[in-house]
Amino acid sequence: MEVVGLLAPVAFVFALSAIAQVNSLKKEVEQLKEEVNKLKE
């Protein structure tokens, strides 16, 4: 069980980086949607 305690901070850092990547992907998708809408006009 001590190993799990030691891995917790590492898992937390990975979770934070994953959340940051998801947010940046969302921004990119929004930008692409705007570009597609401009092309449709």
PDB file of N, CA, C and O in Angstrom:
ATOM      1  N   MET A   1       0.825  -1.201   0.000  1.00  0.00           N
ATOM      2  CA  MET A   1       0.000   0.000   0.000  1.00  0.00           C
ATOM      3  C   MET A   1       0.867   1.263   0.000  1.00  0.00           C
ATOM      4  O   MET A   1       0.418   2.324  -0.432  1.00  0.00           O
ATOM      5  N   GLU A   2       2.093   1.150   0.478  1.00  0.00           N
ATOM      6  CA  GLU A   2       2.952   2.331   0.481  1.00  0.00           C
ATOM      7  C   GLU A   2       3.272   2.774  -0.944  1.00  0.00           C
ATOM      8  O   GLU A   2       3.436   3.963  -1.217  1.00  0.00           O
ATOM      9  N   VAL A   3       3.356   1.797  -1.848  1.00  0.00           N
ATOM     10  CA  VAL A   3       3.660   2.125  -3.238  1.00  0.00           C
ATOM     11  C   VAL A   3       2.557   2.986  -3.830  1.00  0.00           C
ATOM     12  O   VAL A   3       2.827   3.917  -4.588  1.00  0.00           O
ATOM     13  N   VAL A   4       1.307   2.671  -3.482  1.00  0.00           N
ATOM     14  CA  VAL A   4       0.182   3.461  -3.985  1.00  0.00           C
ATOM     15  C   VAL A   4       0.294   4.897  -3.500  1.00  0.00           C
ATOM     16  O   VAL A   4       0.030   5.827  -4.261  1.00  0.00           O
ATOM     17  N   GLY A   5       0.678   5.090  -2.252  1.00  0.00           N
ATOM     18  CA  GLY A   5       0.865   6.436  -1.707  1.00  0.00           C
ATOM     19  C   GLY A   5       1.954   7.198  -2.423  1.00  0.00           C
ATOM     20  O   GLY A   5       1.847   8.410  -2.612  1.00  0.00           O
ATOM     21  N   LEU A   6       2.998   6.500  -2.823  1.00  0.00           N
ATOM     22  CA  LEU A   6       4.093   7.161  -3.535  1.00  0.00           C
ATOM     23  C   LEU A   6       3.699   7.514  -4.964  1.00  0.00           C
ATOM     24  O   LEU A   6       4.187   8.498  -5.519  1.00  0.00           O
ATOM     25  N   LEU A   7       2.827   6.723  -5.556  1.00  0.00           N
ATOM     26  CA  LEU A   7       2.431   6.978  -6.943  1.00  0.00           C
ATOM     27  C   LEU A   7       1.356   8.059  -7.063  1.00  0.00           C
ATOM     28  O   LEU A   7       1.142   8.598  -8.149  1.00  0.00           O
ATOM     29  N   ALA A   8       0.689   8.375  -5.972  1.00  0.00           N
ATOM     30  CA  ALA A   8      -0.408   9.342  -6.029  1.00  0.00           C
ATOM     31  C   ALA A   8       0.025  10.701  -6.593  1.00  0.00           C
ATOM     32  O   ALA A   8      -0.660  11.225  -7.471  1.00  0.00           O
ATOM     33  N   PRO A   9       1.128  11.291  -6.127  1.00  0.00           N
ATOM     34  CA  PRO A   9       1.523  12.593  -6.699  1.00  0.00           C
ATOM     35  C   PRO A   9       1.817  12.524  -8.198  1.00  0.00           C
ATOM     36  O   PRO A   9       1.500  13.448  -8.947  1.00  0.00           O
ATOM     37  N   VAL A  10       2.424  11.421  -8.621  1.00  0.00           N
ATOM     38  CA  VAL A  10       2.729  11.257 -10.047  1.00  0.00           C
ATOM     39  C   VAL A  10       1.434  11.176 -10.849  1.00  0.00           C
ATOM     40  O   VAL A  10       1.311  11.799 -11.903  1.00  0.00           O
ATOM     41  N   ALA A  11       0.479  10.413 -10.352  1.00  0.00           N
ATOM     42  CA  ALA A  11      -0.807  10.293 -11.037  1.00  0.00           C
ATOM     43  C   ALA A  11      -1.503  11.642 -11.094  1.00  0.00           C
ATOM     44  O   ALA A  11      -2.144  11.968 -12.094  1.00  0.00           O
ATOM     45  N   PHE A  12      -1.384  12.427 -10.033  1.00  0.00           N
ATOM     46  CA  PHE A  12      -2.010  13.753  -9.992  1.00  0.00           C
ATOM     47  C   PHE A  12      -1.426  14.653 -11.075  1.00  0.00           C
ATOM     48  O   PHE A  12      -2.160  15.371 -11.753  1.00  0.00           O
ATOM     49  N   VAL A  13      -0.104  14.614 -11.237  1.00  0.00           N
ATOM     50  CA  VAL A  13       0.545  15.439 -12.269  1.00  0.00           C
ATOM     51  C   VAL A  13       0.088  15.007 -13.655  1.00  0.00           C
ATOM     52  O   VAL A  13      -0.185  15.848 -14.511  1.00  0.00           O
ATOM     53  N   PHE A  14       0.005  13.694 -13.880  1.00  0.00           N
ATOM     54  CA  PHE A  14      -0.471  13.213 -15.175  1.00  0.00           C
ATOM     55  C   PHE A  14      -1.914  13.638 -15.426  1.00  0.00           C
ATOM     56  O   PHE A  14      -2.277  13.977 -16.552  1.00  0.00           O
ATOM     57  N   ALA A  15      -2.732  13.619 -14.386  1.00  0.00           N
ATOM     58  CA  ALA A  15      -4.130  14.032 -14.536  1.00  0.00           C
ATOM     59  C   ALA A  15      -4.208  15.504 -14.908  1.00  0.00           C
ATOM     60  O   ALA A  15      -4.998  15.883 -15.773  1.00  0.00           O
ATOM     61  N   LEU A  16      -3.406  16.332 -14.270  1.00  0.00           N
ATOM     62  CA  LEU A  16      -3.415  17.764 -14.589  1.00  0.00           C
ATOM     63  C   LEU A  16      -2.993  18.008 -16.037  1.00  0.00           C
ATOM     64  O   LEU A  16      -3.591  18.829 -16.731  1.00  0.00           O
ATOM     65  N   SER A  17      -1.965  17.296 -16.487  1.00  0.00           N
ATOM     66  CA  SER A  17      -1.522  17.502 -17.873  1.00  0.00           C
ATOM     67  C   SER A  17      -2.580  17.001 -18.853  1.00  0.00           C
ATOM     68  O   SER A  17      -2.761  17.587 -19.920  1.00  0.00           O
ATOM     69  N   ALA A  18      -3.276  15.931 -18.505  1.00  0.00           N
ATOM     70  CA  ALA A  18      -4.341  15.427 -19.374  1.00  0.00           C
ATOM     71  C   ALA A  18      -5.468  16.444 -19.471  1.00  0.00           C
ATOM     72  O   ALA A  18      -6.008  16.672 -20.553  1.00  0.00           O
ATOM     73  N   ILE A  19      -5.824  17.055 -18.353  1.00  0.00           N
ATOM     74  CA  ILE A  19      -6.888  18.070 -18.351  1.00  0.00           C
ATOM     75  C   ILE A  19      -6.472  19.261 -19.222  1.00  0.00           C
ATOM     76  O   ILE A  19      -7.285  19.802 -19.971  1.00  0.00           O
ATOM     77  N   ALA A  20      -5.218  19.659 -19.120  1.00  0.00           N
ATOM     78  CA  ALA A  20      -4.727  20.777 -19.924  1.00  0.00           C
ATOM     79  C   ALA A  20      -4.787  20.435 -21.409  1.00  0.00           C
ATOM     80  O   ALA A  20      -5.147  21.284 -22.225  1.00  0.00           O
ATOM     81  N   GLN A  21      -4.440  19.206 -21.766  1.00  0.00           N
ATOM     82  CA  GLN A  21      -4.485  18.811 -23.173  1.00  0.00           C
ATOM     83  C   GLN A  21      -5.922  18.787 -23.687  1.00  0.00           C
ATOM     84  O   GLN A  21      -6.182  19.193 -24.819  1.00  0.00           O
ATOM     85  N   VAL A  22      -6.853  18.316 -22.864  1.00  0.00           N
ATOM     86  CA  VAL A  22      -8.259  18.288 -23.274  1.00  0.00           C
ATOM     87  C   VAL A  22      -8.759  19.702 -23.512  1.00  0.00           C
ATOM     88  O   VAL A  22      -9.474  19.953 -24.483  1.00  0.00           O
ATOM     89  N   ASN A  23      -8.391  20.628 -22.635  1.00  0.00           N
ATOM     90  CA  ASN A  23      -8.824  22.014 -22.805  1.00  0.00           C
ATOM     91  C   ASN A  23      -8.263  22.625 -24.082  1.00  0.00           C
ATOM     92  O   ASN A  23      -8.965  23.358 -24.778  1.00  0.00           O
ATOM     93  N   SER A  24      -7.010  22.330 -24.394  1.00  0.00           N
ATOM     94  CA  SER A  24      -6.439  22.878 -25.620  1.00  0.00           C
ATOM     95  C   SER A  24      -7.096  22.252 -26.850  1.00  0.00           C
ATOM     96  O   SER A  24      -7.281  22.928 -27.862  1.00  0.00           O
ATOM     97  N   LEU A  25      -7.449  20.972 -26.771  1.00  0.00           N
ATOM     98  CA  LEU A  25      -8.153  20.337 -27.887  1.00  0.00           C
ATOM     99  C   LEU A  25      -9.523  20.963 -28.096  1.00  0.00           C
ATOM    100  O   LEU A  25      -9.950  21.168 -29.232  1.00  0.00           O
ATOM    101  N   LYS A  26     -10.213  21.268 -26.999  1.00  0.00           N
ATOM    102  CA  LYS A  26     -11.522  21.902 -27.109  1.00  0.00           C
ATOM    103  C   LYS A  26     -11.408  23.241 -27.814  1.00  0.00           C
ATOM    104  O   LYS A  26     -12.243  23.577 -28.654  1.00  0.00           O
ATOM    105  N   LYS A  27     -10.369  24.012 -27.472  1.00  0.00           N
ATOM    106  CA  LYS A  27     -10.161  25.308 -28.117  1.00  0.00           C
ATOM    107  C   LYS A  27      -9.913  25.122 -29.607  1.00  0.00           C
ATOM    108  O   LYS A  27     -10.452  25.866 -30.426  1.00  0.00           O
ATOM    109  N   GLU A  28      -9.102  24.136 -29.959  1.00  0.00           N
ATOM    110  CA  GLU A  28      -8.808  23.892 -31.371  1.00  0.00           C
ATOM    111  C   GLU A  28     -10.066  23.490 -32.124  1.00  0.00           C
ATOM    112  O   GLU A  28     -10.279  23.935 -33.251  1.00  0.00           O
ATOM    113  N   VAL A  29     -10.901  22.657 -31.519  1.00  0.00           N
ATOM    114  CA  VAL A  29     -12.135  22.219 -32.168  1.00  0.00           C
ATOM    115  C   VAL A  29     -13.054  23.408 -32.391  1.00  0.00           C
ATOM    116  O   VAL A  29     -13.675  23.522 -33.448  1.00  0.00           O
ATOM    117  N   GLU A  30     -13.148  24.295 -31.406  1.00  0.00           N
ATOM    118  CA  GLU A  30     -13.989  25.485 -31.562  1.00  0.00           C
ATOM    119  C   GLU A  30     -13.484  26.348 -32.718  1.00  0.00           C
ATOM    120  O   GLU A  30     -14.279  26.853 -33.512  1.00  0.00           O
ATOM    121  N   GLN A  31     -12.174  26.516 -32.811  1.00  0.00           N
ATOM    122  CA  GLN A  31     -11.613  27.310 -33.901  1.00  0.00           C
ATOM    123  C   GLN A  31     -11.911  26.662 -35.249  1.00  0.00           C
ATOM    124  O   GLN A  31     -12.248  27.352 -36.211  1.00  0.00           O
ATOM    125  N   LEU A  32     -11.790  25.354 -35.319  1.00  0.00           N
ATOM    126  CA  LEU A  32     -12.068  24.662 -36.579  1.00  0.00           C
ATOM    127  C   LEU A  32     -13.546  24.783 -36.952  1.00  0.00           C
ATOM    128  O   LEU A  32     -13.878  24.942 -38.127  1.00  0.00           O
ATOM    129  N   LYS A  33     -14.430  24.708 -35.962  1.00  0.00           N
ATOM    130  CA  LYS A  33     -15.861  24.872 -36.242  1.00  0.00           C
ATOM    131  C   LYS A  33     -16.144  26.251 -36.819  1.00  0.00           C
ATOM    132  O   LYS A  33     -16.930  26.395 -37.755  1.00  0.00           O
ATOM    133  N   GLU A  34     -15.489  27.272 -36.246  1.00  0.00           N
ATOM    134  CA  GLU A  34     -15.676  28.638 -36.760  1.00  0.00           C
ATOM    135  C   GLU A  34     -15.188  28.741 -38.205  1.00  0.00           C
ATOM    136  O   GLU A  34     -15.839  29.365 -39.044  1.00  0.00           O
ATOM    137  N   GLU A  35     -14.044  28.129 -38.488  1.00  0.00           N
ATOM    138  CA  GLU A  35     -13.508  28.177 -39.844  1.00  0.00           C
ATOM    139  C   GLU A  35     -14.439  27.461 -40.826  1.00  0.00           C
ATOM    140  O   GLU A  35     -14.644  27.936 -41.943  1.00  0.00           O
ATOM    141  N   VAL A  36     -14.998  26.331 -40.417  1.00  0.00           N
ATOM    142  CA  VAL A  36     -15.918  25.594 -41.282  1.00  0.00           C
ATOM    143  C   VAL A  36     -17.153  26.425 -41.557  1.00  0.00           C
ATOM    144  O   VAL A  36     -17.644  26.464 -42.685  1.00  0.00           O
ATOM    145  N   ASN A  37     -17.657  27.092 -40.523  1.00  0.00           N
ATOM    146  CA  ASN A  37     -18.842  27.924 -40.714  1.00  0.00           C
ATOM    147  C   ASN A  37     -18.560  29.082 -41.663  1.00  0.00           C
ATOM    148  O   ASN A  37     -19.424  29.451 -42.459  1.00  0.00           O
ATOM    149  N   LYS A  38     -17.358  29.663 -41.588  1.00  0.00           N
ATOM    150  CA  LYS A  38     -16.984  30.749 -42.505  1.00  0.00           C
ATOM    151  C   LYS A  38     -16.930  30.223 -43.936  1.00  0.00           C
ATOM    152  O   LYS A  38     -17.341  30.913 -44.869  1.00  0.00           O
ATOM    153  N   LEU A  39     -16.426  29.007 -44.109  1.00  0.00           N
ATOM    154  CA  LEU A  39     -16.319  28.447 -45.453  1.00  0.00           C
ATOM    155  C   LEU A  39     -17.694  28.115 -46.029  1.00  0.00           C
ATOM    156  O   LEU A  39     -17.894  28.161 -47.242  1.00  0.00           O
ATOM    157  N   LYS A  40     -18.628  27.785 -45.159  1.00  0.00           N
ATOM    158  CA  LYS A  40     -19.971  27.440 -45.633  1.00  0.00           C
ATOM    159  C   LYS A  40     -20.689  28.671 -46.182  1.00  0.00           C
ATOM    160  O   LYS A  40     -21.533  28.555 -47.070  1.00  0.00           O
ATOM    161  N   GLU A  41     -20.359  29.837 -45.662  1.00  0.00           N
ATOM    162  CA  GLU A  41     -21.064  31.068 -46.076  1.00  0.00           C
ATOM    163  C   GLU A  41     -20.705  31.491 -47.483  1.00  0.00           C
ATOM    164  O   GLU A  41     -21.212  32.501 -47.972  1.00  0.00           O
TER     165      GLU A  41
END
